[in-house]
Amino acid sequence: MTVMQEESGEDSGKDDVRDGYVPSERRLRRERHKRARARRATAIAALSTLITGVVLYLVVVNAPGWPRTEETFFDTQYAREAFPKVLEGLWLNVRLLLICGVLVLVLGMLIAIARTLPGPVFFPLRVLAAAYTDFFRGLPLIINLMLVVFGVPALRLQGVTVDPVLLGGTALTLTYSAYVAEVFRAGIESVHPSQRAAARSLGLTNRQALRYVVLPQAVRRQVPPLLNDLVSLQKDTGLVSIGGAVDAVRAADIIAQRSLNYTPYIVAGLVFVALTIPMTRFTDWMTARMDRQRAQGGSL
């Protein structure tokens, strides 16, 4: 029984009580059994989690090199010093996420549409779009960043920026657009051809059928993988630090190099984790919600 069915069952039970219906003893026993089983499962999960945590803690703190590791990676003095600097640099990562995220979605959608255009006249466009996705999906992001951040200024082109933040954001957009384009393309191709044919039979042009019939269904189906790509983009914004941009990672690196203590890296990592977890949980919620709708025959 799904969650929505259980909720509807509880609501119907309340309606029955208001209508004067008295649940049978068998139904009451079944509901008490389900509640008891849920409480028992919660207690077992909490106990097993506690035991696992205690075991891991004892293994770590009793390791021979733990005192030195604690001093090098978990020094509270350097953590307090690094935290405000890391937060200040994190604002750059957030701005990169917002701006690059929008650009990635737009460019990825255009590339996906180019790859799915029918007809021989669009063959060169489909080849270019496929070459783009193949190249940037195969090129490691760190190499792409180095090529753009260090290579573009070396060309000394007139009017071209040498700002490492803008160049780093460009590299992120180029790489992630290729991944997102494939996500959009999978969504477009998952829409049955009869949908486009039905739209055409109603008098819609190919462009109108794509815009009003195909793309809305494709985007809805691909929301979870798109959110996963945005979560990855949020983490990879820290790589712009290789060009000298002072983001959260670079701020931690400055303190770590000065103090020869790696605690600032731990602080930066925890800050990124705290920023990523809400997005990850939202992605899981969206995925579960769409799975329930699909299981119940609802619209996707």
Stockholm file with secondary structure:
# STOCKHOLM 1.0

chainA/1-300         MTVMQEESGEDSGKDDVRDGYVPSERRLRRERHKRARARRATAIAALSTLITGVVLYLVVVNAPGWPRTEETFFDTQYAREAFPKVLEGLWLNVRLLLICGVLVLVLGMLIAIARTLPGPVFFPLRVLAAAYTDFFRGLPLIINLMLVVFGVPALRLQGVTVDPVLLGGTALTLTYSAYVAEVFRAGIESVHPSQRAAARSLGLTNRQALRYVVLPQAVRRQVPPLLNDLVSLQKDTGLVSIGGAVDAVRAADIIAQRSLNYTPYIVAGLVFVALTIPMTRFTDWMTARMDRQRAQGGSL
#=GR chainA/1-300 SS CCHHHHHHHHHHHHHHHHTTCCCCHHHHHHHHHHHHHHHHHHHHHHHHHHHHHHHHHHHHHTSTTHHHHHHHHCCHHHHHHHHHHHHHHHHHHHHHHHHHHHHHHHHHHHHHHHHTCCSGGGHHHHHHHHHHHHHHHHSCHHHHHHIIIIIHHHHTCTTCCCCHHHHHHHHHHHHHHHHHHHHHHHHHHHSCHHHHHHHHHTTCCHHHHIIIIIHHHHHHHTHHHHHHHHHHHHHHGGGGGGGTCCSHHHHHHHHHHHHTCCHHHHHHHHHHHHHHHHHHHHHHHHHHHHHHHHHTTCCC
#=GC SS_cons         CCHHHHHHHHHHHHHHHHTTCCCCHHHHHHHHHHHHHHHHHHHHHHHHHHHHHHHHHHHHHTSTTHHHHHHHHCCHHHHHHHHHHHHHHHHHHHHHHHHHHHHHHHHHHHHHHHHTCCSGGGHHHHHHHHHHHHHHHHSCHHHHHHIIIIIHHHHTCTTCCCCHHHHHHHHHHHHHHHHHHHHHHHHHHHSCHHHHHHHHHTTCCHHHHIIIIIHHHHHHHTHHHHHHHHHHHHHHGGGGGGGTCCSHHHHHHHHHHHHTCCHHHHHHHHHHHHHHHHHHHHHHHHHHHHHHHHHTTCCC
//
